[in-house]
Amino acid sequence: MVNSLFLHFFIGHILADYYFQTSTIAKEKESTFRYLLLHCFIYLVTMVIVIFPLFNWPLFWGALFIGMIHFFIDACKALLNKYFTFNDLQNVLLYFTDQLLHILTILLLVTFIALAQIDINYLLFLKELFVYLNVDFKEILSWVTVLLLVLQPSSITIRKVLDHFDPKSSDEGVANAGALIGVFERLLILFMLYANQYAAIGFVLTAKSIARYNKIAEDPKFAEYYLLGTLLSSLLVIASFTIIF
């Protein structure tokens, strides 16, 4: 149950920090206090909702603790951005540090709950429903987590990491097509991993490369940018699958 509890909180973090946080909130919270409060309120509500299936009061206070620490971390990040100017590499490191601290907060709370031997169980009607449907809810949680990870969070992470290397070519192709291709690429790799069809992953990457063959052959900078993006995209989905499953 400890692993399931972590996945519940982690799903809440992913939803609140990547899916429910609009670009406006993400930008304005760095300089406007009310947007920071709005984001943290959404974060807290999301955390409470995702633990509802195994709700008890200790978990509610745990969700409140995570929300408060999230506010503190984001407030510190906003202050750093206000008083210091960071280059592209430093911004990437700040982004990863921010996410690492949020994940460590969840791990700390779940570890405390496990050591304190706080009773964690799904609500009775849910347990009966799982038995009736003969489903492994832990596996469902794992799939929800990894699918959420390889979509929006991976796209944002890749964009942040590669922004410094973007050759800014005049031939950008169809707007947002690259990001959508990356999403389908990661989904295909994920399903290939689950089916143990590792050789087919090479076919997916080859098919993607064919579409940009001329550009890769003619523009070395674009070739490096493309290779970095492909490798990072593949790394994120493989790491997510390996860790979650």
C-alpha positions, 0 to 999 in steps of 0.5 A: 500500500505504501507504493500505491500511496506514493503513486496517488500523491505523485499523480496529484503532483503531475496533474497539478504542476503540469496539467492544471497549471496554465502557461499564464499561471506558470509565468505570472506566479514568478512575479505575482503573489496571487498567482502563486497562491492560486497555483498552490491552492489548485495543487492542494485541492488536487492532492486531496482529491487524489487521496480520496479513494483511501482517505483518512485524516492523517492523509489529509494532513499529509496532503496539507503538508505537501501543499505547504512545502510546495508553496515554500519551494515555489516561493523560493524559486520565484525569489531566486528568479526575481533577484538573480539572472540565470543562463539557459543551463542554470534555468534547466538545473533550477527546473530539475532541482525544483521537481526533485525537491517536490518528489523528495517531499512526497517520498519523505511524507510516505516514508513517515507514514510507513514508519508511523504505521498509519493505517492505509486502506482503500474505502470499503466500497472501492475494495469490493469493486476491485474484487468484483471487477478482478482488477489490480488497482496498483497496475492501473495506478502505474499505467496512469502515472507513466502515461501522464509522465510521457505526455505533458511533463516529458514535452515540457522537460524536453523543451526546457532542456533543448531551448538553448540548442534550438537552431531556430531554422526558418523552416519550422514545419507545421506549428506544434507538429514536432511536439505531437510527433514526440508524444506519439513517439513516446507512446509507441516506445512505451507500448513496445516496452510493455510488449517486450518488442524492443527491436520495434523501437528502432523501427519507430526511431528510424521512421521518425528520422526519414521524415527529416532526412534531408534536413539532417543531412544538410544542417549539422546544427539541426542534426545535433538538435534532432539527435538530442531531442530523440535521445532525451525523449527516448530516455524519459519514456524508458526511465519512466517505464523502468521506475514505475513498473 
